[in-house]
Structures are given as C-alpha cells and as structure tokens.
Amino acid sequence: MRDARKIRRRLVKNGIPAQKGPGNILEFGCANARVLRWFADWAEHGEAWGVDIDSDLVLWCHQNLSPPFHFTVSTTQPSLFFEDRFFSLVFATSIFTHIDDLYLSRICELRRITKPGGFVFITIHDENTHNLQAEKNSDSFQTRTSHPAYQNFREEKADFCSCNRDLTSLVSFNRQYIIEHLSRLFDVVDIFDQVMAAQSGMLLRKKI
C-alpha cells in the first residue's frame, strides 16, 4: 500500500485523474500483485494486468485477485504478448534491480506496449540507494559491497554493475547514466527516492 500510494501521488501530480486513473494498467513483474492490488479502483475504468515469470504466484493471483485483475505468465526473454500502445501505465517495482544485460531491451518492450503520452514507472539501485543502505548497513548492502563486481563499480565510478548473472542478480546504475539512456526513449518526468525502502523511483512518459 505504501509503494502504491507513492506511485499514485506522483501520477496524479502529473495529470492522471485521481478517481478514474489512466486507463489500462500493467504491473511488470507482479509477483503476488503486491502493488497492483491497491489499484482496484482504477481497474474499474480499464484493464489491469499483472505478468510474472513465477507461474505459482500467477496462479495464486488468478485464484485470489481475478476479477478485477488479469494475470499471465511471462518469460525471461524481453517479449510480451500485448499489442502496441495498449497500456496507459506500466510499473515495475524492484524488477530492474535484478535484470542485467537485457535491461534496455526490457525497457524498449515496455515502451512498445505503452501509449504515446502514457507513463512507465521503474525503480533502480543507484548512488542514493548506496548511501541510504550504508547508513543502515542493511543485508542487501552487505551482500553487494562484498561482491568484487560492486567494489569495482564503486572504485571505478562505472555506469552499470551486476552482482551475479542469473535470477538472483543485484543490479546497480549510475543515475546520470541511466537518465541519459532513458531520455532517448521517454521524457524523464520525475525522480524520487526511497521507494521500495532505499530504491530510487523514475517516472517516465512516452514521447508523443
């Protein structure tokens, strides 16, 4: 609920009707619809979908949250079955913190299914995440800082880092680097801190 409220406030601030929402919605990497379930009121005014690679979680969502929501299993490849420009809002919380080499392909696929003028919201690990987690010395922080790839990322002030190369990947970005990449595909509308604990949120609008 906390993260859904943060996303909702930013969307309303940027012109989304507070009562009806934007229209069709997708939670990319929905798991058990942790965030999507708090948009039931907006689901009354458009189709609301969740996709995830975990078929057990998708089955649970089917059994417990449908209707009003729709769910389907996705794959590890950057391809979704939705038609072009179908969604007015796509959000992915704590997903691009785990996608390594194919992150930009995934972003492009989310852009494809988003309407011109529609929104994409993602969360990432960046410098601000590092600083916030360092203050708390969190378990995630200890895991990353002990990894040679992350140590090199910090020491060399690199643009991208992935600790491990599988479904357990922990991915970090230099904030300015990812902004420059995303700006070629979207208008970067808003950036805010401490979504999903220490992650940074980025609200993007597909260029018209």
ChimeraX attribute file (.defattr): number of C-alpha atoms within 10 A of each C-alpha:
attribute: neighborCount
match mode: 1-to-1
recipient: residues
	/A:1	12
	/A:2	11
	/A:3	16
	/A:4	16
	/A:5	13
	/A:6	15
	/A:7	21
	/A:8	18
	/A:9	13
	/A:10	17
	/A:11	21
	/A:12	14
	/A:13	11
	/A:14	14
	/A:15	10
	/A:16	19
	/A:17	14
	/A:18	14
	/A:19	10
	/A:20	13
	/A:21	22
	/A:22	21
	/A:23	19
	/A:24	21
	/A:25	27
	/A:26	26
	/A:27	23
	/A:28	24
	/A:29	21
	/A:30	28
	/A:31	20
	/A:32	21
	/A:33	22
	/A:34	14
	/A:35	20
	/A:36	23
	/A:37	20
	/A:38	16
	/A:39	18
	/A:40	14
	/A:41	14
	/A:42	20
	/A:43	23
	/A:44	15
	/A:45	15
	/A:46	18
	/A:47	16
	/A:48	25
	/A:49	22
	/A:50	27
	/A:51	23
	/A:52	21
	/A:53	17
	/A:54	16
	/A:55	15
	/A:56	13
	/A:57	18
	/A:58	24
	/A:59	15
	/A:60	15
	/A:61	22
	/A:62	17
	/A:63	10
	/A:64	11
	/A:65	18
	/A:66	12
	/A:67	13
	/A:68	16
	/A:69	23
	/A:70	17
	/A:71	23
	/A:72	18
	/A:73	17
	/A:74	19
	/A:75	12
	/A:76	11
	/A:77	10
	/A:78	15
	/A:79	13
	/A:80	18
	/A:81	8
	/A:82	13
	/A:83	10
	/A:84	14
	/A:85	15
	/A:86	18
	/A:87	27
	/A:88	23
	/A:89	26
	/A:90	23
	/A:91	25
	/A:92	20
	/A:93	24
	/A:94	20
	/A:95	17
	/A:96	23
	/A:97	22
	/A:98	21
	/A:99	21
	/A:100	20
	/A:101	13
	/A:102	13
	/A:103	16
	/A:104	16
	/A:105	13
	/A:106	18
	/A:107	16
	/A:108	16
	/A:109	16
	/A:110	26
	/A:111	24
	/A:112	18
	/A:113	21
	/A:114	26
	/A:115	20
	/A:116	17
	/A:117	16
	/A:118	24
	/A:119	28
	/A:120	26
	/A:121	23
	/A:122	23
	/A:123	24
	/A:124	28
	/A:125	22
	/A:126	22
	/A:127	17
	/A:128	18
	/A:129	20
	/A:130	19
	/A:131	13
	/A:132	17
	/A:133	18
	/A:134	14
	/A:135	9
	/A:136	9
	/A:137	12
	/A:138	12
	/A:139	10
	/A:140	12
	/A:141	17
	/A:142	12
	/A:143	12
	/A:144	21
	/A:145	18
	/A:146	11
	/A:147	14
	/A:148	10
	/A:149	16
	/A:150	21
	/A:151	15
	/A:152	13
	/A:153	19
	/A:154	16
	/A:155	9
	/A:156	9
	/A:157	10
	/A:158	14
	/A:159	15
	/A:160	19
	/A:161	22
	/A:162	22
	/A:163	21
	/A:164	15
	/A:165	13
	/A:166	11
	/A:167	10
	/A:168	12
	/A:169	17
	/A:170	22
	/A:171	24
	/A:172	27
	/A:173	21
	/A:174	19
	/A:175	17
	/A:176	12
	/A:177	12
	/A:178	16
	/A:179	16
	/A:180	11
	/A:181	11
	/A:182	17
	/A:183	15
	/A:184	10
	/A:185	15
	/A:186	21
	/A:187	17
	/A:188	20
	/A:189	17
	/A:190	14
	/A:191	16
	/A:192	14
	/A:193	17
	/A:194	15
	/A:195	21
	/A:196	15
	/A:197	11
	/A:198	19
	/A:199	24
	/A:200	22
	/A:201	23
	/A:202	21
	/A:203	21
	/A:204	25
	/A:205	24
	/A:206	21
	/A:207	16
	/A:208	9
